[in-house]
Amino acid sequence: MRKLILAAGLLLGVALLGGTPAKAELGCVCAKLGAPLLCTSGVTACTMQGGGACVLPCDYQAPAKKKMAKAKAKATKKKM
C-alpha cells in the first residue's frame, strides 16, 4: 500500500511540475460597440482603451518591434 501511494505521489509531481511553460500570454477579446473584436493583453488593457468589455480569453501575441536600419558606414568608407 505504501508503494502505491509513493508511486501515485511521484506521478502527480511529474504531471504538475513537468512539461514546458506556455509561450503565449493569456489575453482578452475586447468588444466595443461599433468596432471590430480585438485581442488585447488583458482585462485592464481592454477597459482602459476606451471602455470595452472582455468577452473571451485569447492567445495574445505582442506586436513585433521594428528594427531600425543601421547606416552602412562600411560601404561609405570603402568608397572613399
Secondary structure, DSSP 4 states (H G I P E B T S, - for coil): -HHHHHHHHHHHHHHHH-SPPP-SEEEEEEE-TTS--EEESSHHHHHHTTS-EEEEEEEE-PPPPPPPPPP-HHHHHHH-
